[in-house]
Amino acid sequence: MSFKSFLILYAIAIDLAIQKPMMCVPGKSFFDGCNTCTCTDDGNFICTMTACEDYDPETDTSVPVKILEPPPDFWQNS
């Protein structure tokens, strides 16, 4: 392995080690504009999977619903 490759791998490893995964608050839920998402006991979240579209009368077409981000208090250590 060349020194340059080693440095690149080292930089990636450091970056991954520094990043902490986002863990949600167990039992907490939020509505994302279409679906309800709930935090599981292990700090991950699951969401219902409803197809989300609005009707645009001007174009006579369906348009995607804007999906909302979780509120800050949904996350642990926020």
PDB file of N, CA, C and O in Angstrom:
ATOM      1  N   MET A   1       0.860  -1.174   0.000  1.00  0.00           N
ATOM      2  CA  MET A   1       0.000   0.000   0.000  1.00  0.00           C
ATOM      3  C   MET A   1       0.902   1.232   0.000  1.00  0.00           C
ATOM      4  O   MET A   1       1.886   1.295   0.736  1.00  0.00           O
ATOM      5  N   SER A   2       0.555   2.201  -0.828  1.00  0.00           N
ATOM      6  CA  SER A   2       1.368   3.415  -0.888  1.00  0.00           C
ATOM      7  C   SER A   2       1.067   4.303   0.318  1.00  0.00           C
ATOM      8  O   SER A   2       0.043   4.151   0.985  1.00  0.00           O
ATOM      9  N   PHE A   3       1.967   5.212   0.573  1.00  0.00           N
ATOM     10  CA  PHE A   3       1.799   6.132   1.700  1.00  0.00           C
ATOM     11  C   PHE A   3       0.557   6.995   1.510  1.00  0.00           C
ATOM     12  O   PHE A   3      -0.155   7.278   2.474  1.00  0.00           O
ATOM     13  N   LYS A   4       0.291   7.415   0.277  1.00  0.00           N
ATOM     14  CA  LYS A   4      -0.881   8.249  -0.012  1.00  0.00           C
ATOM     15  C   LYS A   4      -2.172   7.474   0.300  1.00  0.00           C
ATOM     16  O   LYS A   4      -3.099   8.021   0.896  1.00  0.00           O
ATOM     17  N   SER A   5      -2.221   6.207  -0.104  1.00  0.00           N
ATOM     18  CA  SER A   5      -3.396   5.377   0.185  1.00  0.00           C
ATOM     19  C   SER A   5      -3.576   5.212   1.686  1.00  0.00           C
ATOM     20  O   SER A   5      -4.696   5.256   2.196  1.00  0.00           O
ATOM     21  N   PHE A   6      -2.475   5.022   2.383  1.00  0.00           N
ATOM     22  CA  PHE A   6      -2.521   4.885   3.837  1.00  0.00           C
ATOM     23  C   PHE A   6      -3.100   6.142   4.477  1.00  0.00           C
ATOM     24  O   PHE A   6      -3.944   6.051   5.368  1.00  0.00           O
ATOM     25  N   LEU A   7      -2.653   7.310   4.030  1.00  0.00           N
ATOM     26  CA  LEU A   7      -3.159   8.565   4.598  1.00  0.00           C
ATOM     27  C   LEU A   7      -4.654   8.737   4.345  1.00  0.00           C
ATOM     28  O   LEU A   7      -5.389   9.202   5.217  1.00  0.00           O
ATOM     29  N   ILE A   8      -5.095   8.364   3.159  1.00  0.00           N
ATOM     30  CA  ILE A   8      -6.521   8.482   2.837  1.00  0.00           C
ATOM     31  C   ILE A   8      -7.337   7.556   3.738  1.00  0.00           C
ATOM     32  O   ILE A   8      -8.346   7.976   4.306  1.00  0.00           O
ATOM     33  N   LEU A   9      -6.911   6.311   3.869  1.00  0.00           N
ATOM     34  CA  LEU A   9      -7.618   5.368   4.742  1.00  0.00           C
ATOM     35  C   LEU A   9      -7.603   5.828   6.199  1.00  0.00           C
ATOM     36  O   LEU A   9      -8.598   5.683   6.910  1.00  0.00           O
ATOM     37  N   TYR A  10      -6.487   6.375   6.636  1.00  0.00           N
ATOM     38  CA  TYR A  10      -6.365   6.880   8.004  1.00  0.00           C
ATOM     39  C   TYR A  10      -7.346   8.033   8.230  1.00  0.00           C
ATOM     40  O   TYR A  10      -8.016   8.084   9.261  1.00  0.00           O
ATOM     41  N   ALA A  11      -7.431   8.953   7.273  1.00  0.00           N
ATOM     42  CA  ALA A  11      -8.343  10.095   7.397  1.00  0.00           C
ATOM     43  C   ALA A  11      -9.796   9.624   7.451  1.00  0.00           C
ATOM     44  O   ALA A  11     -10.592  10.153   8.228  1.00  0.00           O
ATOM     45  N   ILE A  12     -10.141   8.644   6.638  1.00  0.00           N
ATOM     46  CA  ILE A  12     -11.510   8.110   6.647  1.00  0.00           C
ATOM     47  C   ILE A  12     -11.808   7.441   7.986  1.00  0.00           C
ATOM     48  O   ILE A  12     -12.886   7.632   8.549  1.00  0.00           O
ATOM     49  N   ALA A  13     -10.866   6.662   8.493  1.00  0.00           N
ATOM     50  CA  ALA A  13     -11.060   5.978   9.774  1.00  0.00           C
ATOM     51  C   ALA A  13     -11.250   6.975  10.910  1.00  0.00           C
ATOM     52  O   ALA A  13     -12.104   6.773  11.773  1.00  0.00           O
ATOM     53  N   ILE A  14     -10.471   8.041  10.918  1.00  0.00           N
ATOM     54  CA  ILE A  14     -10.600   9.076  11.959  1.00  0.00           C
ATOM     55  C   ILE A  14     -11.965   9.740  11.860  1.00  0.00           C
ATOM     56  O   ILE A  14     -12.628   9.949  12.876  1.00  0.00           O
ATOM     57  N   ASP A  15     -12.390  10.073  10.648  1.00  0.00           N
ATOM     58  CA  ASP A  15     -13.682  10.719  10.447  1.00  0.00           C
ATOM     59  C   ASP A  15     -14.816   9.825  10.946  1.00  0.00           C
ATOM     60  O   ASP A  15     -15.731  10.304  11.616  1.00  0.00           O
ATOM     61  N   LEU A  16     -14.765   8.542  10.627  1.00  0.00           N
ATOM     62  CA  LEU A  16     -15.807   7.617  11.079  1.00  0.00           C
ATOM     63  C   LEU A  16     -15.796   7.445  12.590  1.00  0.00           C
ATOM     64  O   LEU A  16     -16.852   7.292  13.205  1.00  0.00           O
ATOM     65  N   ALA A  17     -14.626   7.468  13.185  1.00  0.00           N
ATOM     66  CA  ALA A  17     -14.518   7.309  14.633  1.00  0.00           C
ATOM     67  C   ALA A  17     -15.072   8.518  15.377  1.00  0.00           C
ATOM     68  O   ALA A  17     -15.607   8.381  16.478  1.00  0.00           O
ATOM     69  N   ILE A  18     -14.947   9.691  14.785  1.00  0.00           N
ATOM     70  CA  ILE A  18     -15.398  10.922  15.427  1.00  0.00           C
ATOM     71  C   ILE A  18     -16.915  11.056  15.353  1.00  0.00           C
ATOM     72  O   ILE A  18     -17.538  11.537  16.300  1.00  0.00           O
ATOM     73  N   GLN A  19     -17.517  10.636  14.243  1.00  0.00           N
ATOM     74  CA  GLN A  19     -18.954  10.785  14.060  1.00  0.00           C
ATOM     75  C   GLN A  19     -19.706   9.835  14.981  1.00  0.00           C
ATOM     76  O   GLN A  19     -19.441   8.633  15.006  1.00  0.00           O
ATOM     77  N   LYS A  20     -20.639  10.386  15.731  1.00  0.00           N
ATOM     78  CA  LYS A  20     -21.491   9.564  16.586  1.00  0.00           C
ATOM     79  C   LYS A  20     -22.822   9.376  15.863  1.00  0.00           C
ATOM     80  O   LYS A  20     -23.367  10.336  15.317  1.00  0.00           O
ATOM     81  N   PRO A  21     -23.347   8.162  15.853  1.00  0.00           N
ATOM     82  CA  PRO A  21     -24.634   7.957  15.193  1.00  0.00           C
ATOM     83  C   PRO A  21     -25.736   8.684  15.954  1.00  0.00           C
ATOM     84  O   PRO A  21     -25.699   8.786  17.180  1.00  0.00           O
ATOM     85  N   MET A  22     -26.707   9.183  15.215  1.00  0.00           N
ATOM     86  CA  MET A  22     -27.847   9.846  15.834  1.00  0.00           C
ATOM     87  C   MET A  22     -28.765   8.773  16.405  1.00  0.00           C
ATOM     88  O   MET A  22     -29.209   7.877  15.687  1.00  0.00           O
ATOM     89  N   MET A  23     -29.043   8.867  17.685  1.00  0.00           N
ATOM     90  CA  MET A  23     -29.935   7.928  18.348  1.00  0.00           C
ATOM     91  C   MET A  23     -31.137   8.716  18.862  1.00  0.00           C
ATOM     92  O   MET A  23     -30.986   9.776  19.469  1.00  0.00           O
ATOM     93  N   CYS A  24     -32.328   8.185  18.611  1.00  0.00           N
ATOM     94  CA  CYS A  24     -33.533   8.877  19.058  1.00  0.00           C
ATOM     95  C   CYS A  24     -33.886   8.472  20.489  1.00  0.00           C
ATOM     96  O   CYS A  24     -33.341   7.512  21.034  1.00  0.00           O
ATOM     97  N   VAL A  25     -34.804   9.224  21.076  1.00  0.00           N
ATOM     98  CA  VAL A  25     -35.260   8.979  22.448  1.00  0.00           C
ATOM     99  C   VAL A  25     -36.311   7.864  22.401  1.00  0.00           C
ATOM    100  O   VAL A  25     -37.379   8.060  21.821  1.00  0.00           O
ATOM    101  N   PRO A  26     -36.032   6.698  22.999  1.00  0.00           N
ATOM    102  CA  PRO A  26     -36.978   5.581  22.949  1.00  0.00           C
ATOM    103  C   PRO A  26     -38.387   5.986  23.387  1.00  0.00           C
ATOM    104  O   PRO A  26     -38.573   6.647  24.409  1.00  0.00           O
ATOM    105  N   GLY A  27     -39.374   5.570  22.585  1.00  0.00           N
ATOM    106  CA  GLY A  27     -40.773   5.856  22.874  1.00  0.00           C
ATOM    107  C   GLY A  27     -41.278   7.159  22.278  1.00  0.00           C
ATOM    108  O   GLY A  27     -42.488   7.376  22.220  1.00  0.00           O
ATOM    109  N   LYS A  28     -40.385   8.029  21.837  1.00  0.00           N
ATOM    110  CA  LYS A  28     -40.783   9.327  21.284  1.00  0.00           C
ATOM    111  C   LYS A  28     -41.253   9.145  19.836  1.00  0.00           C
ATOM    112  O   LYS A  28     -40.700   8.325  19.103  1.00  0.00           O
ATOM    113  N   SER A  29     -42.263   9.901  19.426  1.00  0.00           N
ATOM    114  CA  SER A  29     -42.808   9.837  18.069  1.00  0.00           C
ATOM    115  C   SER A  29     -42.900  11.230  17.480  1.00  0.00           C
ATOM    116  O   SER A  29     -42.919  12.224  18.206  1.00  0.00           O
ATOM    117  N   PHE A  30     -42.957  11.296  16.146  1.00  0.00           N
ATOM    118  CA  PHE A  30     -43.225  12.561  15.469  1.00  0.00           C
ATOM    119  C   PHE A  30     -43.924  12.280  14.151  1.00  0.00           C
ATOM    120  O   PHE A  30     -43.809  11.189  13.593  1.00  0.00           O
ATOM    121  N   PHE A  31     -44.652  13.281  13.657  1.00  0.00           N
ATOM    122  CA  PHE A  31     -45.336  13.207  12.369  1.00  0.00           C
ATOM    123  C   PHE A  31     -44.477  13.938  11.359  1.00  0.00           C
ATOM    124  O   PHE A  31     -44.134  15.101  11.567  1.00  0.00           O
ATOM    125  N   ASP A  32     -44.122  13.273  10.261  1.00  0.00           N
ATOM    126  CA  ASP A  32     -43.213  13.875   9.282  1.00  0.00           C
ATOM    127  C   ASP A  32     -43.926  14.601   8.145  1.00  0.00           C
ATOM    128  O   ASP A  32     -43.312  14.942   7.134  1.00  0.00           O
ATOM    129  N   GLY A  33     -45.219  14.834   8.318  1.00  0.00           N
ATOM    130  CA  GLY A  33     -45.999  15.483   7.278  1.00  0.00           C
ATOM    131  C   GLY A  33     -46.839  14.485   6.506  1.00  0.00           C
ATOM    132  O   GLY A  33     -47.737  14.865   5.755  1.00  0.00           O
ATOM    133  N   CYS A  34     -46.546  13.216   6.689  1.00  0.00           N
ATOM    134  CA  CYS A  34     -47.258  12.155   5.990  1.00  0.00           C
ATOM    135  C   CYS A  34     -47.362  10.892   6.839  1.00  0.00           C
ATOM    136  O   CYS A  34     -48.434  10.297   6.945  1.00  0.00           O
ATOM    137  N   ASN A  35     -46.270  10.493   7.429  1.00  0.00           N
ATOM    138  CA  ASN A  35     -46.188   9.263   8.218  1.00  0.00           C
ATOM    139  C   ASN A  35     -45.835   9.572   9.664  1.00  0.00           C
ATOM    140  O   ASN A  35     -45.317  10.645   9.975  1.00  0.00           O
ATOM    141  N   THR A  36     -46.118   8.625  10.536  1.00  0.00           N
ATOM    142  CA  THR A  36     -45.716   8.740  11.931  1.00  0.00           C
ATOM    143  C   THR A  36     -44.479   7.881  12.142  1.00  0.00           C
ATOM    144  O   THR A  36     -44.444   6.712  11.759  1.00  0.00           O
ATOM    145  N   CYS A  37     -43.467   8.478  12.756  1.00  0.00           N
ATOM    146  CA  CYS A  37     -42.218   7.776  13.047  1.00  0.00           C
ATOM    147  C   CYS A  37     -42.093   7.632  14.557  1.00  0.00           C
ATOM    148  O   CYS A  37     -42.371   8.573  15.300  1.00  0.00           O
ATOM    149  N   THR A  38     -41.677   6.460  15.005  1.00  0.00           N
ATOM    150  CA  THR A  38     -41.557   6.154  16.424  1.00  0.00           C
ATOM    151  C   THR A  38     -40.176   5.602  16.717  1.00  0.00           C
ATOM    152  O   THR A  38     -39.646   4.788  15.962  1.00  0.00           O
ATOM    153  N   CYS A  39     -39.600   6.052  17.821  1.00  0.00           N
ATOM    154  CA  CYS A  39     -38.289   5.578  18.244  1.00  0.00           C
ATOM    155  C   CYS A  39     -38.444   4.250  18.984  1.00  0.00           C
ATOM    156  O   CYS A  39     -39.261   4.130  19.897  1.00  0.00           O
ATOM    157  N   THR A  40     -37.655   3.261  18.583  1.00  0.00           N
ATOM    158  CA  THR A  40     -37.695   1.941  19.209  1.00  0.00           C
ATOM    159  C   THR A  40     -36.829   1.927  20.468  1.00  0.00           C
ATOM    160  O   THR A  40     -36.103   2.882  20.743  1.00  0.00           O
ATOM    161  N   ASP A  41     -36.912   0.851  21.217  1.00  0.00           N
ATOM    162  CA  ASP A  41     -36.156   0.732  22.471  1.00  0.00           C
ATOM    163  C   ASP A  41     -34.647   0.809  22.281  1.00  0.00           C
ATOM    164  O   ASP A  41     -33.922   1.182  23.204  1.00  0.00           O
ATOM    165  N   ASP A  42     -34.164   0.455  21.079  1.00  0.00           N
ATOM    166  CA  ASP A  42     -32.713   0.471  20.845  1.00  0.00           C
ATOM    167  C   ASP A  42     -32.203   1.790  20.265  1.00  0.00           C
ATOM    168  O   ASP A  42     -31.036   1.883  19.885  1.00  0.00           O
ATOM    169  N   GLY A  43     -33.076   2.828  20.191  1.00  0.00           N
ATOM    170  CA  GLY A  43     -32.637   4.143  19.742  1.00  0.00           C
ATOM    171  C   GLY A  43     -32.696   4.363  18.245  1.00  0.00           C
ATOM    172  O   GLY A  43     -32.264   5.407  17.758  1.00  0.00           O
ATOM    173  N   ASN A  44     -33.224   3.395  17.503  1.00  0.00           N
ATOM    174  CA  ASN A  44     -33.454   3.570  16.067  1.00  0.00           C
ATOM    175  C   ASN A  44     -34.920   3.921  15.878  1.00  0.00           C
ATOM    176  O   ASN A  44     -35.719   3.745  16.798  1.00  0.00           O
ATOM    177  N   PHE A  45     -35.288   4.417  14.695  1.00  0.00           N
ATOM    178  CA  PHE A  45     -36.695   4.726  14.512  1.00  0.00           C
ATOM    179  C   PHE A  45     -37.267   4.038  13.285  1.00  0.00           C
ATOM    180  O   PHE A  45     -36.559   3.724  12.329  1.00  0.00           O
ATOM    181  N   ILE A  46     -38.583   3.812  13.348  1.00  0.00           N
ATOM    182  CA  ILE A  46     -39.323   3.210  12.254  1.00  0.00           C
ATOM    183  C   ILE A  46     -40.495   4.128  11.937  1.00  0.00           C
ATOM    184  O   ILE A  46     -40.993   4.838  12.811  1.00  0.00           O
ATOM    185  N   CYS A  47     -40.930   4.108  10.684  1.00  0.00           N
ATOM    186  CA  CYS A  47     -42.032   4.970  10.254  1.00  0.00           C
ATOM    187  C   CYS A  47     -43.078   4.147   9.512  1.00  0.00           C
ATOM    188  O   CYS A  47     -42.764   3.136   8.883  1.00  0.00           O
ATOM    189  N   THR A  48     -44.329   4.599   9.597  1.00  0.00           N
ATOM    190  CA  THR A  48     -45.355   4.013   8.747  1.00  0.00           C
ATOM    191  C   THR A  48     -44.960   4.311   7.307  1.00  0.00           C
ATOM    192  O   THR A  48     -44.120   5.177   7.063  1.00  0.00           O
ATOM    193  N   MET A  49     -45.549   3.612   6.361  1.00  0.00           N
ATOM    194  CA  MET A  49     -45.126   3.772   4.969  1.00  0.00           C
ATOM    195  C   MET A  49     -46.303   4.130   4.069  1.00  0.00           C
ATOM    196  O   MET A  49     -46.538   3.477   3.052  1.00  0.00           O
ATOM    197  N   THR A  50     -47.033   5.159   4.444  1.00  0.00           N
ATOM    198  CA  THR A  50     -48.149   5.630   3.649  1.00  0.00           C
ATOM    199  C   THR A  50     -47.624   6.383   2.434  1.00  0.00           C
ATOM    200  O   THR A  50     -46.705   7.192   2.556  1.00  0.00           O
ATOM    201  N   ALA A  51     -48.197   6.126   1.271  1.00  0.00           N
ATOM    202  CA  ALA A  51     -47.836   6.894   0.077  1.00  0.00           C
ATOM    203  C   ALA A  51     -48.350   8.315   0.276  1.00  0.00           C
ATOM    204  O   ALA A  51     -49.513   8.509   0.629  1.00  0.00           O
ATOM    205  N   CYS A  52     -47.503   9.296   0.053  1.00  0.00           N
ATOM    206  CA  CYS A  52     -47.834  10.676   0.398  1.00  0.00           C
ATOM    207  C   CYS A  52     -47.800  11.577  -0.827  1.00  0.00           C
ATOM    208  O   CYS A  52     -46.734  11.897  -1.352  1.00  0.00           O
ATOM    209  N   GLU A  53     -48.969  11.976  -1.265  1.00  0.00           N
ATOM    210  CA  GLU A  53     -49.057  12.901  -2.385  1.00  0.00           C
ATOM    211  C   GLU A  53     -50.208  13.866  -2.140  1.00  0.00           C
ATOM    212  O   GLU A  53     -51.205  13.520  -1.506  1.00  0.00           O
ATOM    213  N   ASP A  54     -50.056  15.070  -2.647  1.00  0.00           N
ATOM    214  CA  ASP A  54     -51.128  16.055  -2.656  1.00  0.00           C
ATOM    215  C   ASP A  54     -51.571  16.243  -4.097  1.00  0.00           C
ATOM    216  O   ASP A  54     -50.828  15.948  -5.033  1.00  0.00           O
ATOM    217  N   TYR A  55     -52.775  16.731  -4.260  1.00  0.00           N
ATOM    218  CA  TYR A  55     -53.290  17.014  -5.598  1.00  0.00           C
ATOM    219  C   TYR A  55     -53.068  18.480  -5.916  1.00  0.00           C
ATOM    220  O   TYR A  55     -53.416  19.350  -5.119  1.00  0.00           O
ATOM    221  N   ASP A  56     -52.487  18.759  -7.082  1.00  0.00           N
ATOM    222  CA  ASP A  56     -52.277  20.131  -7.546  1.00  0.00           C
ATOM    223  C   ASP A  56     -53.309  20.417  -8.632  1.00  0.00           C
ATOM    224  O   ASP A  56     -53.168  19.937  -9.757  1.00  0.00           O
ATOM    225  N   PRO A  57     -54.363  21.206  -8.306  1.00  0.00           N
ATOM    226  CA  PRO A  57     -55.421  21.456  -9.288  1.00  0.00           C
ATOM    227  C   PRO A  57     -54.947  22.259 -10.500  1.00  0.00           C
ATOM    228  O   PRO A  57     -55.529  22.153 -11.580  1.00  0.00           O
ATOM    229  N   GLU A  58     -53.895  23.060 -10.328  1.00  0.00           N
ATOM    230  CA  GLU A  58     -53.390  23.852 -11.461  1.00  0.00           C
ATOM    231  C   GLU A  58     -52.809  22.966 -12.556  1.00  0.00           C
ATOM    232  O   GLU A  58     -52.980  23.239 -13.744  1.00  0.00           O
ATOM    233  N   THR A  59     -52.126  21.911 -12.151  1.00  0.00           N
ATOM    234  CA  THR A  59     -51.500  21.017 -13.135  1.00  0.00           C
ATOM    235  C   THR A  59     -52.265  19.711 -13.302  1.00  0.00           C
ATOM    236  O   THR A  59     -51.927  18.893 -14.157  1.00  0.00           O
ATOM    237  N   ASP A  60     -53.312  19.513 -12.472  1.00  0.00           N
ATOM    238  CA  ASP A  60     -54.103  18.294 -12.489  1.00  0.00           C
ATOM    239  C   ASP A  60     -53.226  17.054 -12.294  1.00  0.00           C
ATOM    240  O   ASP A  60     -53.427  16.021 -12.933  1.00  0.00           O
ATOM    241  N   THR A  61     -52.239  17.189 -11.382  1.00  0.00           N
ATOM    242  CA  THR A  61     -51.324  16.078 -11.103  1.00  0.00           C
ATOM    243  C   THR A  61     -51.135  15.918  -9.600  1.00  0.00           C
ATOM    244  O   THR A  61     -51.481  16.793  -8.807  1.00  0.00           O
ATOM    245  N   SER A  62     -50.584  14.793  -9.248  1.00  0.00           N
ATOM    246  CA  SER A  62     -50.194  14.554  -7.858  1.00  0.00           C
ATOM    247  C   SER A  62     -48.780  15.063  -7.658  1.00  0.00           C
ATOM    248  O   SER A  62     -47.923  14.908  -8.528  1.00  0.00           O
ATOM    249  N   VAL A  63     -48.544  15.672  -6.508  1.00  0.00           N
ATOM    250  CA  VAL A  63     -47.206  16.177  -6.190  1.00  0.00           C
ATOM    251  C   VAL A  63     -46.782  15.599  -4.842  1.00  0.00           C
ATOM    252  O   VAL A  63     -47.622  15.401  -3.965  1.00  0.00           O
ATOM    253  N   PRO A  64     -45.488  15.325  -4.669  1.00  0.00           N
ATOM    254  CA  PRO A  64     -45.027  14.769  -3.395  1.00  0.00           C
ATOM    255  C   PRO A  64     -45.257  15.741  -2.240  1.00  0.00           C
ATOM    256  O   PRO A  64     -45.171  16.957  -2.406  1.00  0.00           O
ATOM    257  N   VAL A  65     -45.547  15.184  -1.082  1.00  0.00           N
ATOM    258  CA  VAL A  65     -45.694  15.971   0.138  1.00  0.00           C
ATOM    259  C   VAL A  65     -44.301  16.287   0.665  1.00  0.00           C
ATOM    260  O   VAL A  65     -43.403  15.448   0.603  1.00  0.00           O
ATOM    261  N   LYS A  66     -44.123  17.501   1.184  1.00  0.00           N
ATOM    262  CA  LYS A  66     -42.837  17.859   1.781  1.00  0.00           C
ATOM    263  C   LYS A  66     -42.694  17.104   3.098  1.00  0.00           C
ATOM    264  O   LYS A  66     -43.530  17.223   3.994  1.00  0.00           O
ATOM    265  N   ILE A  67     -41.624  16.329   3.196  1.00  0.00           N
ATOM    266  CA  ILE A  67     -41.373  15.542   4.402  1.00  0.00           C
ATOM    267  C   ILE A  67     -40.651  16.417   5.424  1.00  0.00           C
ATOM    268  O   ILE A  67     -39.651  17.061   5.107  1.00  0.00           O
ATOM    269  N   LEU A  68     -41.164  16.433   6.640  1.00  0.00           N
ATOM    270  CA  LEU A  68     -40.612  17.261   7.706  1.00  0.00           C
ATOM    271  C   LEU A  68     -39.528  16.511   8.470  1.00  0.00           C
ATOM    272  O   LEU A  68     -39.609  15.295   8.646  1.00  0.00           O
ATOM    273  N   GLU A  69     -38.523  17.236   8.918  1.00  0.00           N
ATOM    274  CA  GLU A  69     -37.447  16.672   9.734  1.00  0.00           C
ATOM    275  C   GLU A  69     -37.961  16.417  11.151  1.00  0.00           C
ATOM    276  O   GLU A  69     -38.897  17.082  11.596  1.00  0.00           O
ATOM    277  N   PRO A  70     -37.363  15.469  11.859  1.00  0.00           N
ATOM    278  CA  PRO A  70     -37.748  15.266  13.260  1.00  0.00           C
ATOM    279  C   PRO A  70     -37.424  16.508  14.086  1.00  0.00           C
ATOM    280  O   PRO A  70     -36.461  17.211  13.779  1.00  0.00           O
ATOM    281  N   PRO A  71     -38.203  16.792  15.121  1.00  0.00           N
ATOM    282  CA  PRO A  71     -37.880  17.931  15.988  1.00  0.00           C
ATOM    283  C   PRO A  71     -36.584  17.647  16.750  1.00  0.00           C
ATOM    284  O   PRO A  71     -36.228  16.485  16.950  1.00  0.00           O
ATOM    285  N   PRO A  72     -35.885  18.685  17.172  1.00  0.00           N
ATOM    286  CA  PRO A  72     -34.607  18.489  17.878  1.00  0.00           C
ATOM    287  C   PRO A  72     -34.714  17.592  19.108  1.00  0.00           C
ATOM    288  O   PRO A  72     -33.782  16.846  19.407  1.00  0.00           O
ATOM    289  N   ASP A  73     -35.848  17.654  19.832  1.00  0.00           N
ATOM    290  CA  ASP A  73     -35.964  16.847  21.047  1.00  0.00           C
ATOM    291  C   ASP A  73     -36.254  15.370  20.764  1.00  0.00           C
ATOM    292  O   ASP A  73     -36.373  14.574  21.696  1.00  0.00           O
ATOM    293  N   PHE A  74     -36.367  15.002  19.494  1.00  0.00           N
ATOM    294  CA  PHE A  74     -36.536  13.595  19.123  1.00  0.00           C
ATOM    295  C   PHE A  74     -35.224  12.832  19.306  1.00  0.00           C
ATOM    296  O   PHE A  74     -35.223  11.618  19.513  1.00  0.00           O
ATOM    297  N   TRP A  75     -34.111  13.559  19.227  1.00  0.00           N
ATOM    298  CA  TRP A  75     -32.781  12.944  19.295  1.00  0.00           C
ATOM    299  C   TRP A  75     -32.209  12.992  20.701  1.00  0.00           C
ATOM    300  O   TRP A  75     -32.435  13.952  21.438  1.00  0.00           O
ATOM    301  N   GLN A  76     -31.469  11.958  21.071  1.00  0.00           N
ATOM    302  CA  GLN A  76     -30.740  11.948  22.331  1.00  0.00           C
ATOM    303  C   GLN A  76     -29.574  12.918  22.209  1.00  0.00           C
ATOM    304  O   GLN A  76     -29.025  13.101  21.123  1.00  0.00           O
ATOM    305  N   ASN A  77     -29.198  13.534  23.310  1.00  0.00           N
ATOM    306  CA  ASN A  77     -28.053  14.460  23.353  1.00  0.00           C
ATOM    307  C   ASN A  77     -28.185  15.592  22.354  1.00  0.00           C
ATOM    308  O   ASN A  77     -27.187  16.018  21.774  1.00  0.00           O
ATOM    309  N   SER A  78     -29.405  16.092  22.140  1.00  0.00           N
ATOM    310  CA  SER A  78     -29.561  17.218  21.205  1.00  0.00           C
ATOM    311  C   SER A  78     -29.565  18.532  21.942  1.00  0.00           C
ATOM    312  O   SER A  78     -29.686  19.587  21.320  1.00  0.00           O
TER     313      SER A  78
END
